[in-house]
């Protein structure tokens, strides 16, 4: 058994390499959220044989409003369609996937894409709240820790993350939009991370504003209407972008700059 990575060391190294600002390091307070991050790290770097790695990370909204709006199956189908698209891609052997629901439940920690668990009626019944900022910090902390782990072992790594919500933050107790934005800014400056978001219309939330305050780039924000077909279509757009970005460093850079609109 390989030992559990030391998060303090990983984040410290990232800061020394100029990849993490002190504002980000403060937001990623290991004492508070370390165990949540550890729980998502999954497969040991030593057990991954790929010469380069793509980390696919998805945070589906499992708040009660998803169920109330009748979007539960659309969320399941969308997540599963993303897995299928990447499982069938040429890069599948290099892709590790991780799914953490918006309320903190881990469906699967980082694992080879073909071992990722599909969302179904048995493991996804949205009835939680919307701790959007708190859980985004945990999610991005997990992405950062895992990518740093690979980098420390000399393995090139690129990451593609999708955050999904049908409401603005309501229940965060630790993090703010500003905390999230500090981490996002650092990650985007490193140019090996894509951070996308999907805001499912609830009739009152300006999702572009919500995600921009969290530091996300406008070209990586999807705002589908509250309908099964639009939600599925948004997942399809994300899938296509993720497949394109996973093909290699040059494609990744092109996709990162172009966002969902890139050819």
Secondary structure, DSSP 4 states (H G I P E B T S, - for coil): -PPPP-HHHHHHHHHHTTSS-HHHHHHT-HHHHHHHHHHHH-S-GGG---SEEEEEEEE---BHHHHHTT-HHHHHHHHHHHHHHHHTSTTGGGEEEEEE-TTS-EEEEEEEGGGPPPP-TTT----B---HHHHHHHHHHHHHHHHHHHHHTT-EEEEEEEEEESS-----SS--HHHHHHHHHHHHHTTSEEEEEEE---SS--HHHHHHHTT--GGGEE---SSHHHHHHHHHHHHHHHHHHHT-HHHHHHHHHHGGG--
